[in-house]
Amino acid sequence: MEIEIKNTNLLFCETEARSKLKSQFELFSQPLPTEADLFAMWEGQDVVLVSIACATFEHGSLLDDAIRSFLLQRTGFRFEIMIRDDASTDGTRDVIAYYLQHYPHIVRARMYDENQFKLGRRPADDWFALTRGKYIALCEGDDFWIDRDKLKDQVAQLERHPDCVISVAGTLCYNVMKDNLKEMGLVEVESIHSGIPPQYHHTSTLLIERQALVNVTAKQKKYNVYGDTALRLLLVEDGKCICLPRLVSVYWINGAGIWTSLGEEQMKKANALMMIGLIRAAEYRNKISLLHSFFYHCSIYFPISLRDREWRLVAICSFPFAVRKTRNLVQWVSCRLGIKREK
């Protein structure tokens, strides 16, 4: 009963916080266009330039905000909304069904009856087959966009700079449990980077050139390395990254996501596995830049893998653990000797 009360209170707080946050953005004060309105804006274009790839699982009514923010985009080109639902049972499919009925030529869906995540399949495995656009915009069903010109301006960036394969922007991160709102990844001016920008850019801001995503997906499948960080790191091996200097989305954290629902040890394991996969998947020129993170995350997980008798991970993580311990010992000895010399 206590757990049920806590869940009810969290849902109430989440609904209230969501409504309050949305009221701050001009986008949500706009009337939703009809399908005819959108085709009139596109002036009868037949070719889909951008596919909005939206992965959902138990997002319920939160999904409505995401889809509305997609449909309210102002563009001179045609886009589609592709929703991939991983066997939701909480009403998510009712929301999808509503938009499929009212926007049959814009909204499409792939709804699984069996949970694919439990079978080892990720949304990234499906986007190539499910989408048609030259560019792919990612946004999960509990996040949403707040900038009506997001797609238009990011497409313009990639069209102006064909050496760039990914456009990123700033996002507002809201943590429901902490009632905390902060900015992430906001840059002052448009900038181009050969590697990952120093700021963290959330997935809900990404617009990706299709072929680059195809290439990365092949690596993800081959080396079983998934997640937002891995995606960004592998994408910049195909081309450059360009930053849009605006806040364009809201990253919603309520503890129900795949990552945010993990415990501390599970997060450490996931990070170690990701770095192991990235070291294998990355091109040689990028392996060196990953070594610091590889050594850090593997050394952190080594004691846990040893305790749990995960022998494969013990074998892989033992060397990074030994190297970091040795380095720390050398630093400590050097410090002590330095102190003695001062005396």
N, C-alpha and C positions, 0 to 999 in steps of 0.2 A: 504493500500500500504506500509506503514511504517513497519508493522508487517511482511509482505512478504519479504521486503528487509532485515530485521534483520534475518529472518529464512534462507534466501539465503546466507547471510554472515557467519552465524554460520555453515551452511553445508560446505561452502568452507573452513573455518578455521578447521573444524573437519576433513575433508578429507586430508588436508595438514598436520595437526598434526599427524594424524593416519599413514600416509605414512612415515613421518620423524621418528616417534617412532619405527615403525616396522623395519626400516633400521638398527637399532642398534642391532637387534637380529639375531644370526646365523641361527636360525630355519627357518626364512622366506627367507633365501638365498638358501634353499634346493629345489630341484625339487620335485614336488608332486608325490608320488608313485602311481602306478596303483593298481587296486584291485588285480591283479595277483601278483604284487610285495609284497603286504601285506600278501597274503596267503602263498607266498613262505617264507617270514620272519617267519610266524607262523608254518611253516613245516606241513601244512595240519591239524592243530588242529580243531576239530569240536565244542568243548565246548567254549562258550563265558565266559571269566573270568571277564571282566570288561565291564560295560555298561556306556557309556558317556551320561549323561542325559542333554540335551540342551533345555532350554525353550526359545521360541522366541515370540516377539510381536513387529511388526513395526521396526525390526532391519535392514531391507533393505540390502545394500551391506556390512554392518559391519559383518553380519553373515558369509560371505565368509572367513574372517580371522579366526573366531572361528573354522570352519570346517577344514580349512587347518591345523591349529595347532593341531587338533585332529588326522588327517590322517598322520601327520609327526612324530607321536610318535614311538619310537623304543622299541619294546617289543618282548619277546619270547612267549607271550601268545596272544590269540585272543581277540579282543575287538569289540564292536559294537557302533554305534553312533545313539542314539534315539532322534529325534527332535520333540518337542511338540509345534506346532504353534497355538497361540490363536486368530485365525481369522484375520491375518495380511492382509493389503490391499495396502502395499507400495512397493511391489516387493520382499519381504522376501520369498514368495512362489516360485518365479522364481529361486532363489538361491537354495532352497531346492530341487526343481525339477531337477536341473542340477546334483546335487550330487546323487540323487536317481537313475538317469539314468546311471551315470558312476560308481557308487559303490552299485549296487543293493543288494549285499550280506553282506554289512557292514553298510550302512546308511539306517535307517528306519525312518518313520515319522507318526505322528498323527496330522492331520491338521483339526482344528475345523472350521466350517462355522459360528458358533455363538460364540461370545466372552464369554468364560467360567468364566473369572474374574468377570464380571458383574453378573453372576449367582451364585457367591459365591464359585466357584471351583478354586483351586490352582494347579499348576504343581505337588506339593507334593502329591496331591490326586491320581495322575495317575502313578507315577513312578514304583510302584510295578507291576502293570498290564502290563506296556509297556516294561519293561526291563527284561533281562534274566541273567545278570551277578551276580557272587558271591559278587562283589564289584560295587558300584555306584559312579561315578565321576560326580560332578556337575559343570556346566559352562553355564551361560546365553549367548544368542546369540550375545550380543554386547561386551562381554569380550573375551579374548583369552589367550592361553598358550604361554609361551616363552621358555620352557625347554623341549627338546625332550625326556628326560628320566623321566619326571614327573610320569607317570603312572607306569613305571617299578620299580622305586625306592620306591614309596609309597606302591605298592603291596608287595614288599619285606619287608617293615617295618611291615605291618599288618600280613604277614605270619610268620615273626620272633617273633612277639609279639601277640599271640592269645587273650590276655587279652585286647588288644586295639581294638576299634571298629571304630576309625576315625583317619585319618592322615591329618594334615594341614601343610601349608607352607607359605612362604612370598609372597607378591604380590606388584606390582607397581600400585599405584592409580594415574590415570591421570584425572584431572578436565579440561574439554575443555573450559568452560567459564572463568576460572581463569588462564589457561595455566600453570597449576601447576602439577608437578610430585613428588610423595613422596613414600617412602617405608613403608610398613605396615607388621607387623607380622613376621619379619625376626629374627630368633634366631641364635646364634653362633654355637651351637652344638645340636645334636639330643637329645630330652628330652621327657619324658613321664609324663603325668599329670593325676591325678585321677579326677580332675574337669576341668573347662575351664582354659586354659593357660592365663596368665596375658595380653598377647598381643592380638590384634584384628586380626583374620584370616578370610579373605574374602572367600565367598562361592566358588569362582572359583578355590580355592586350595584344596577343600575337596575331600577326597576319603573315602567312608563310607561302612562298612560291611552291607550286604543286610538285615539281620534279624534285626539289630539295627535300620535301616531306617524304616523297616516295623513297629516296635514297636513305634517309634516316630511318624510316620504318623497316627497311631491309636489314639495317644494322641492329635495330632494336630486337627484331625477331631472332636474328642469328646469334646474338650475344645475350639475349634475355635481359636487356637493360632498359628499363622504362622509368617514367617519372619526369617531372617538369625540368629539373636540373639537367638530366641526361639529354632531354630533347634539345634544350638550348645549346648545350656544349657540342652536340653532334651537328646541329644545323649550321653553325658557323664554319664547319669544315667544307661546306658546299659554297659558301659565299659570305658576304659581309652582312652586318646587322646595322640597321638605321633606327634611330630613336625619334619618336614624335614627342615634342615637348609639351604634353598636356596630360591631364588625368582623364582616362577614358572609361574606366570600369570600377566595379566594386567587387572585391574578393571577400566572400562571406564565410566566416569561420564559426561553426556552431558545434564542433566536436564530433560531427557525424561523417565527416569525410574520411576517405581511405587513410590519408596520412595523419590528420589531426586526431583520429580515433586510436592511433597506435600508442602503446605504452613506451616508456623510455628505452627499455632494452630492445623492443621491436624496432624502434627508430634507429638505434645504433646498428642493428643487424642490416636493416634496409640500406643504410648509408654505406656500410662496408660492401654489401653485395653490388650496389650501384657503382662504386668506385672500381671494384674488381672487373665488372663488365665494361666500364668505360676505358680502363687501361687496355683491355683487349680490343675494343671496338675502334678507339681513336686512331687517327693517322699518326705516323711516327713523330711528326713535327709537333703534335699536340700532347703526346704522352708525357713529355718532360714537364709541361705545365700542370699536369694532373698529379704528379708524383707527391707533392706536399699533402694534398687532400687524401690521396690513396694511403699514404703512410699514417696519417692522422686517424682516419676512420677505422682502418684495419687494426691499428694498435689499440684503439679504444675498445674494439669488440673482442680482441684476443682472449682476455680473461673469461669473458662470458662464453665464448665458443669452447674453451677448455673445460669450463665447469659443466656445460651441457653436452660434452663429448661430440661436438660437431667436427669430426676429424678432418674433413676437407678444408673447412674454414680455419681450423687450428693450424694446418700446414701452410695455408696461404698467409695468415695473419701473424704467424710467429716471427717472420723476418722483420716486417715493419715494427712490431713490438720491440724486438731486440735492438733494432737500430735507434728507435726513439729513446729507449732506456739508456743505451750507451751514450747517446748524445747528451741526455740530461745529466748523466753521471760525469761526463767530461766537463760540462758547463759548471757543475757543482764544484768539482775539484779545482777547476781554473779559478773560480770565484774564491774558494778558500785559500788557495795559494796566493792569490792577489791580495787578500786581506793580510796574510802573514807578511808579505813583502812590504806592505805599507807600514807595519809595525816595526 
